């Protein structure tokens, strides 16, 4: 599916690359992707059903990723940007496209940004869909290794004050390396489509601007610096659908069981066997549920 419009929008002192699909007069959906992931991870299998259902779909590269501004030269670990900054990027993009309100769909870190938008910019949100995400990624109640260990509170301090050298934080930028990572995130239930993912990463790494080697670390520092939203989630007024897989190895299901009940009247969709990915067989279950949620909450 070809974009109806593509370009770079001046947002929050940086440039955000975006693409739109469908007719501008239709209700808008803003898609927000996760950590170290370019917007093309929202594939045609995700976008086409939304356009066919009558929506104007917007996908974009977050700061530090893809064709949007990379902040490597100005970023400093003592002054990391936060999820609020990334939420303002999203609002700036909606302003640029003259969209007053939108349905917000976020995946992983994108779900965290989407929650932040629904809390801080409630007047811009028609409804919220938070997929494979968390209300507080460092929550000791959700991570057994963290329980009873006071050092967890110091993680943002360590990130601000000490140099991190790790292949996990600064991965080698190769197509096969990213395919290997996503294979681990896939879970064991659904088949792993190696060629499909490889095609996406070839486009992202070899045909677009490339993959920012610092994106993963800098974006994670933003998540850590933002702290917990668990105490703020009850402020969300937007009708909310939370989607999570039972085999998610990156953000375990317990995160959803903790944060979803804090959002007033949030609906929970568990996808049996889903890992930290949205393969086509999962989308066959997830997309109808998302579209039903959008259609039920046309106005807010």
C-alpha positions as CSV (number, residue, x, y, z in Angstrom):
1,X,0.0,0.0,0.0
2,X,1.4,3.3,-1.1
3,X,1.2,6.4,1.2
4,X,-1.2,9.2,0.2
5,X,1.3,11.6,1.7
6,X,4.8,11.4,3.1
7,X,7.3,14.0,4.4
8,X,9.0,15.5,7.4
9,X,7.1,17.6,9.9
10,X,8.7,20.2,12.2
11,X,7.7,18.9,15.6
12,X,9.0,19.9,19.1
13,X,12.3,21.4,17.7
14,X,13.0,18.3,15.6
15,X,11.8,16.7,12.3
16,X,9.5,13.7,12.3
17,X,9.2,11.6,9.2
18,X,5.6,10.5,8.6
19,X,3.4,8.7,6.0
20,X,-0.4,8.7,5.7
21,X,-2.8,6.2,4.2
22,X,-6.4,6.6,3.3
23,X,-8.5,9.8,3.0
24,X,-7.7,12.8,5.2
25,X,-11.4,13.5,5.8
26,X,-11.8,10.1,7.5
27,X,-11.3,9.6,11.3
28,X,-7.6,9.6,12.1
29,X,-5.5,6.9,13.6
30,X,-2.0,7.6,14.9
31,X,0.3,4.5,15.0
32,X,3.3,4.7,17.4
33,X,6.0,2.1,17.1
34,X,8.2,0.7,19.9
35,X,11.8,0.8,21.0
36,X,14.5,0.7,18.3
37,X,11.8,0.0,15.6
38,X,11.1,2.0,12.5
39,X,7.5,2.8,11.5
40,X,7.7,0.3,8.6
41,X,7.2,-2.4,11.3
42,X,3.5,-1.3,10.9
43,X,3.1,-3.4,7.8
44,X,0.4,-3.5,5.2
45,X,-1.2,-6.3,7.2
46,X,-1.8,-3.8,10.0
47,X,-2.6,-0.7,7.9
48,X,-4.8,-2.1,5.1
49,X,-7.6,-3.3,7.4
50,X,-7.8,0.1,9.1
51,X,-7.9,1.9,5.8
52,X,-10.5,-0.5,4.4
53,X,-12.6,0.2,7.6
54,X,-12.7,3.9,6.7
55,X,-9.8,5.4,8.6
56,X,-7.0,7.9,7.9
57,X,-3.9,6.1,9.1
58,X,-0.7,7.9,10.1
59,X,2.6,6.1,10.9
60,X,5.8,7.9,11.7
61,X,9.4,7.3,12.8
62,X,10.0,8.2,16.4
63,X,12.9,10.6,17.3
64,X,16.2,8.8,17.0
65,X,15.0,6.2,14.5
66,X,14.5,5.8,10.7
67,X,14.1,9.0,8.7
68,X,13.3,11.3,11.7
69,X,15.9,13.4,13.5
70,X,18.7,11.4,15.2
71,X,19.8,13.2,18.4
72,X,23.2,11.5,18.7
73,X,25.2,14.8,18.6
74,X,23.0,16.7,21.1
75,X,21.8,13.8,23.4
76,X,23.4,13.6,26.8
77,X,22.8,10.9,29.4
78,X,22.4,13.5,32.1
79,X,19.6,15.2,30.1
80,X,17.7,12.3,28.4
81,X,14.5,13.1,26.6
82,X,11.4,11.4,28.1
83,X,8.2,9.8,27.0
84,X,6.5,13.2,27.5
85,X,8.9,14.7,24.9
86,X,8.0,11.8,22.5
87,X,4.3,12.4,23.3
88,X,4.8,16.1,22.3
89,X,6.4,14.9,19.0
90,X,3.2,13.0,18.3
91,X,1.0,16.0,19.1
92,X,3.2,18.2,16.9
93,X,2.7,15.8,14.1
94,X,-1.1,15.9,14.6
95,X,-1.0,19.7,14.6
96,X,1.1,19.7,11.4
97,X,-1.5,17.4,9.7
98,X,-4.4,19.5,11.0
99,X,-5.8,16.5,13.0
100,X,-7.6,17.8,16.1
101,X,-8.4,14.3,17.5
102,X,-7.2,10.8,16.7
103,X,-7.4,7.2,17.8
104,X,-4.0,6.4,19.3
105,X,-2.5,2.9,18.8
106,X,0.9,2.2,20.4
107,X,3.0,-0.9,20.4
108,X,5.5,-1.6,23.3
109,X,7.3,1.7,23.9
110,X,4.7,3.2,21.6
111,X,2.1,2.0,24.0
112,X,3.9,3.9,26.8
113,X,3.9,7.0,24.6
114,X,0.3,6.5,23.8
115,X,-0.6,6.3,27.5
116,X,1.4,9.5,28.1
117,X,-0.7,11.2,25.4
118,X,-3.9,10.0,26.9
119,X,-2.8,11.4,30.3
120,X,-1.3,14.7,29.3
121,X,-3.2,15.5,26.1
122,X,-6.5,13.9,26.7
123,X,-8.4,16.4,24.5
124,X,-6.6,15.0,21.4
125,X,-7.5,11.3,22.0
126,X,-10.6,9.6,20.7
127,X,-9.6,6.2,22.0
128,X,-6.5,4.3,23.1
129,X,-5.1,0.9,22.1
130,X,-2.0,-0.1,24.1
131,X,-0.3,-3.3,22.8
132,X,2.3,-5.4,24.5
133,X,3.2,-2.5,26.7
134,X,3.6,-1.5,30.4
135,X,2.7,1.2,32.9
136,X,6.2,1.0,34.4
137,X,8.9,-1.1,32.8
138,X,11.0,-1.2,35.9
139,X,8.1,-2.2,38.2
140,X,9.6,-4.6,40.9
141,X,6.1,-6.2,41.1
142,X,6.4,-7.2,37.5
143,X,10.1,-8.2,37.3
144,X,10.9,-11.0,39.8
145,X,14.7,-10.1,39.6
146,X,13.9,-6.6,40.9
147,X,11.8,-7.6,43.9
148,X,13.1,-6.4,47.2
149,X,16.2,-4.8,45.5
150,X,16.6,-1.1,46.2
151,X,19.0,-0.7,43.3
152,X,16.1,-0.7,40.9
153,X,15.3,2.9,42.0
154,X,18.9,3.8,41.1
155,X,18.8,2.6,37.5
156,X,17.9,6.0,36.0
157,X,20.8,7.4,38.1
158,X,23.2,4.9,36.8
159,X,22.1,5.5,33.2
160,X,22.6,9.3,33.7
161,X,26.0,9.0,35.3
162,X,27.9,5.9,34.0
163,X,28.9,4.9,30.5
164,X,27.2,1.7,29.3
165,X,29.0,-0.6,26.9
166,X,26.8,-3.5,25.9
167,X,25.8,-5.3,22.7
168,X,22.3,-5.4,24.1
169,X,22.2,-1.6,24.4
170,X,24.3,-0.9,21.2
171,X,23.6,-3.7,18.8
172,X,25.5,-4.4,15.6
173,X,23.5,-3.0,12.7
174,X,23.0,-6.0,10.4
175,X,19.9,-7.4,8.8
176,X,20.5,-10.9,10.1
177,X,21.3,-9.6,13.6
178,X,17.9,-7.9,13.8
179,X,16.1,-10.9,12.3
180,X,17.8,-13.1,15.0
181,X,16.6,-10.7,17.8
182,X,13.0,-10.8,16.5
183,X,13.1,-14.6,16.3
184,X,13.7,-14.6,20.0
185,X,10.8,-12.2,20.6
186,X,8.4,-14.2,18.4
187,X,7.3,-16.8,21.0
188,X,6.9,-20.5,20.3
189,X,3.3,-20.8,19.2
190,X,3.2,-18.9,15.9
191,X,5.6,-19.7,13.0
192,X,8.4,-17.2,12.5
193,X,8.3,-15.6,9.1
194,X,12.0,-15.1,8.5
195,X,11.7,-13.8,4.9
196,X,9.0,-11.3,5.8
197,X,11.1,-9.8,8.7
198,X,14.2,-9.9,6.6
199,X,12.5,-7.8,3.9
200,X,11.5,-5.2,6.4
201,X,15.0,-4.9,7.9
202,X,16.6,-4.7,4.4
203,X,14.4,-1.7,3.8
204,X,15.1,-0.1,7.1
205,X,18.8,-0.7,7.2
206,X,19.9,-0.7,3.6
207,X,17.3,1.4,1.7
208,X,16.1,4.1,4.2
209,X,18.5,6.3,6.3
210,X,19.6,3.2,8.2
211,X,19.3,2.0,11.8
212,X,20.6,4.4,14.4
213,X,23.1,2.4,16.5
214,X,22.3,4.6,19.5
215,X,18.5,4.5,19.2
216,X,18.0,1.5,21.5
217,X,20.0,3.0,24.4
218,X,18.8,6.6,24.1
219,X,15.1,5.6,23.8
220,X,15.5,3.2,26.8
221,X,17.0,6.0,28.8
222,X,13.9,8.0,28.0
223,X,11.7,5.3,29.2
224,X,13.7,4.9,32.5
225,X,13.9,8.6,33.1
226,X,10.1,8.9,32.7
227,X,9.4,6.6,35.7
228,X,6.1,5.1,36.5
229,X,2.7,6.0,35.0
230,X,0.8,3.6,37.3
231,X,-0.4,6.4,39.6
232,X,-1.5,8.5,36.6
233,X,-3.3,5.8,34.6
234,X,-6.6,6.4,36.5
235,X,-6.7,9.8,34.9
236,X,-7.2,8.4,31.4
237,X,-10.6,9.2,30.1
238,X,-10.3,7.7,26.6
239,X,-11.9,4.3,26.0
240,X,-9.0,1.9,26.2
241,X,-8.2,-1.5,24.8
242,X,-5.1,-3.3,26.2
243,X,-3.7,-6.2,24.1
244,X,-1.0,-8.5,25.4
245,X,0.4,-11.9,24.5
246,X,0.6,-14.8,26.9
247,X,4.2,-15.6,25.7
248,X,5.7,-12.2,25.6
249,X,9.4,-12.7,26.6
250,X,10.3,-9.0,26.6
251,X,7.4,-7.4,28.5
252,X,5.9,-10.3,30.5
253,X,2.1,-10.6,30.7
254,X,2.2,-9.5,34.4
255,X,2.7,-6.0,33.2
256,X,-0.7,-6.0,31.6
257,X,-2.3,-7.5,34.6
258,X,-0.9,-4.6,36.7
259,X,-1.5,-1.6,34.5
260,X,-4.7,-2.5,32.6
261,X,-7.0,-2.5,35.7
262,X,-5.8,1.0,36.6
263,X,-7.3,2.5,33.5
264,X,-11.0,3.2,34.0
265,X,-13.2,0.7,32.1
266,X,-10.3,-0.6,30.1
267,X,-11.0,-3.8,28.1
268,X,-8.3,-6.5,28.1
269,X,-7.6,-8.8,25.2
270,X,-5.2,-11.7,25.8
271,X,-3.8,-13.4,22.7
272,X,-2.8,-16.9,23.5
273,X,0.7,-17.7,22.4
274,X,1.6,-14.2,21.2
275,X,5.1,-13.1,21.9
276,X,6.5,-9.6,21.5
277,X,5.6,-9.4,17.9
278,X,2.5,-9.2,15.6
279,X,2.8,-11.9,13.0
280,X,0.0,-12.3,10.4
281,X,-1.8,-15.1,12.3
282,X,-2.0,-12.8,15.4
283,X,-3.2,-9.9,13.3
284,X,-6.2,-12.0,12.1
285,X,-7.3,-12.0,15.8
286,X,-6.1,-8.6,16.8
287,X,-7.2,-6.4,13.9
288,X,-11.0,-7.2,14.2
289,X,-10.8,-6.4,17.9
290,X,-9.1,-3.1,17.3
291,X,-11.5,-2.1,14.6
292,X,-14.5,-2.9,16.8
293,X,-13.0,-0.8,19.6
294,X,-12.5,2.1,17.2
295,X,-16.0,1.9,15.7
296,X,-17.5,1.7,19.2
297,X,-15.7,4.8,20.3
298,X,-16.1,7.2,17.4
299,X,-16.7,10.2,19.5
300,X,-15.0,11.4,22.7
